[in-house]
Amino acid sequence: MNDIQRLSQFSTATIHEALGKWGNLPSAIKPIHPRMKICGPAYTVKTMPRDNVLLHRAYAYAQPGDVLVVNCSGFYEAGYWGDLMSLGAHTKGIAGLVIDGCIRDADDIEAMGFPVFSRGLCIRGTSNVGEGSLQEPILMGDFMVHPGDYIVGDRDGVVVVPKERLEEAIEKATAREAKEENVRTQLRLGKTSLEIYGWTFDDKYSKR
């Protein structure tokens, strides 16, 4: 398996915990369909409020397998991305879009199966000034995303894995899954999570 396949085996929550509760992008960014998943290296974009020309450039310049990761300068009342851009990106082999902003044409995008993670939907149109940046570090919530960092998204949200921490993330996520499977086994045998984790409390709720 290549790096993307290895990383994509894990959920975003598992990766986040494996990295020491690190790398979670804003929780408002969710897939437009709950079964959409995404995993790939970041192609970063920062666009000005209500302007999407750089998004057209980004999917044209990005490599197959890249994930477009977009900072919209904090302006959410616009549909920065739609079905035609999705078709172009999907045809080119782009792995998907993660945008800290809104998109539109959700039904058509969902039908073609192009993974899109956004803050929501907005029908308001955009301008075509074209200011901003491509392939430079961008801030997404509390974390910087650098070009080439790994992006993983599922129904729960999106996490960024710095490229230099890839092996650490995979190793610790593997260990975490093994530990959780052991907990599941004990739960099926009737133990409570309090017993499993050794959390004993002398409080009024334990007295009958």
GIKASUL-V690975 format. One line per field, one symbol per residue. ss: DSSP state (H for helix, E for strand, L for the rest). burial: # if it has 24 or more other C-alpha atoms within 12 Angstrom, else .. A space follows every 10 residues. Layout:
ss: ???
burial: ???
This chain:
ss: LLHHHHHLLL LHHHHHHHLL LLLELLLLLE ELLLLLLEEE EEEEEEELLL ELHHHHHHHH HLLLLLEEEE ELLLLLLLEL LLHHHHHHHH HHLLLEEEEE LEELLHHHHH HHLLLEEELE ELLLLLELLL LEEELLLEEE LLEEELLLLE EEEELLEEEE ELHHHHHHHH HHHHHHHHHH HHHHHHHHLL LLHHHHHLLL LLLHHHLL
burial: ...#..#### #########. .######### ###..##### ########## ########## .##.###### ###.###### ###.###### ..######## ######..## .######### #....#.... .####.#### #..####### ########## ##..##..## .###.#.... .......... .......... ........
